[in-house]
Each structure stands twice: as C-alpha cells, then as structure tokens.
C-alpha cells in the first residue's frame, strides 16, 4: 500500500468519524450516515490496497 493511499484512506476515516460524532451531537441522522459511509469507503480503500500489496508480494 503506498504511503499516499494510506494517508488518504486514514484521513477519510478520521473525517467520517468526526462527521458521525457531529451528527450524534446535533442529532442529525443524515450527517451520522454520511460519516459512517465515509468510514466504510476508507475501510474498502484499505482492503483494496492490502490486496494489491499481497499480489505484489506474491509476484515478487
């Protein structure tokens, strides 16, 4: 996983957690859902990059 992709996925995850927390505090279910969605996107990005790393290691 490239460092740049790791940073992007981690930043998206943090952004999602913050957005979900803001939604919790304000009682806004739309903001909560958007925050959770960003966290899922970040998890998917991490998974894809991990698979890429595994394939690269297998080839090497």
C-alpha positions as CSV (number, residue, x, y, z in Angstrom):
1,X,0.0,0.0,0.0
2,X,1.5,3.3,-1.0
3,X,2.0,5.8,1.7
4,X,-0.1,8.3,-0.2
5,X,-3.0,5.9,-0.4
6,X,-2.7,5.0,3.3
7,X,-2.8,8.7,4.3
8,X,-5.8,9.3,2.1
9,X,-7.8,6.4,3.5
10,X,-6.8,7.2,7.0
11,X,-7.8,10.9,6.5
12,X,-11.2,9.8,5.1
13,X,-11.7,7.5,8.1
14,X,-11.0,10.3,10.5
15,X,-13.2,12.7,8.6
16,X,-16.0,10.2,8.7
17,X,-15.6,9.6,12.5
18,X,-15.7,13.4,13.1
19,X,-18.7,13.8,10.9
20,X,-20.5,10.9,12.6
21,X,-19.7,12.5,16.0
22,X,-21.1,15.8,14.9
23,X,-24.2,14.1,13.8
24,X,-24.5,12.4,17.1
25,X,-24.1,15.7,19.0
26,X,-26.5,17.6,16.8
27,X,-29.0,14.7,16.4
28,X,-28.7,14.8,12.7
29,X,-29.2,11.3,11.2
30,X,-28.1,12.4,7.7
31,X,-24.7,13.7,9.0
32,X,-24.3,10.5,11.0
33,X,-25.0,8.3,8.0
34,X,-22.6,10.3,5.8
35,X,-19.9,9.9,8.4
36,X,-20.4,6.2,8.6
37,X,-20.4,6.0,4.8
38,X,-17.0,7.7,4.7
39,X,-15.7,5.2,7.2
40,X,-16.9,2.3,5.1
41,X,-15.2,3.9,2.0
42,X,-12.0,4.2,3.9
43,X,-12.1,0.6,5.0
44,X,-12.7,-0.5,1.4
45,X,-9.7,1.6,0.2
46,X,-7.6,-0.1,2.9
47,X,-8.8,-3.5,1.8
48,X,-8.1,-2.9,-1.9
49,X,-4.6,-1.6,-1.1
50,X,-3.9,-4.6,1.1
51,X,-4.9,-7.0,-1.7
52,X,-2.6,-5.1,-4.1
53,X,0.2,-5.5,-1.6
54,X,-0.4,-9.2,-1.3
55,X,-0.5,-9.7,-5.1
56,X,2.8,-7.7,-5.4
57,X,4.4,-9.8,-2.7
58,X,3.2,-13.0,-4.4
59,X,4.6,-11.9,-7.7
60,X,7.9,-10.8,-6.2
